[in-house]
């Protein structure tokens, strides 16, 4: 099933079966052949499975670090699914602060380097909503990234979500 998840989205029954396998044996994530190289495909095709696999991997910090490094770099090719996975991991309190900061920085860089204005506006809105969620849920101490996030908001102030995030930053 993992091989199928790397190639494309799973059917709900397939996803449930794979999650049940991970629940039954946390070490299964080590045996199924998942490597850091596979992570971006898994995140895009099965974000729930990717999240659960990463949560299991956190029991082995040396292995988890390799996967988190790949996920942090994926911020440079940011997508809704990678934001979803990172949001779930942070909500579970499963990732180090340094990882979250690096991921956010890479997301901001991705927004700034995107040439297509439609795609850029969409990414900026997604990042702003993601950051608002992290701030409101007190997942991150925004003061560590305050200047970078404020500059991002000012740079994209024409986008409603960026203006809203800027107002939120002024309140914290």
Secondary structure as UniProt FT lines:
FT   HELIX           2..7
FT   HELIX           12..24
FT   TURN            26..27
FT   HELIX           28..31
FT   TURN            32..33
FT   HELIX           36..45
FT   HELIX           47..57
FT   TURN            58..59
FT   HELIX           61..73
FT   HELIX           74..77
FT   HELIX           80..91
FT   TURN            92..93
FT   HELIX           97..113
FT   HELIX           117..136
FT   TURN            137..138
FT   HELIX           142..144
FT   HELIX           146..155
FT   TURN            156..158
FT   HELIX           160..171
//
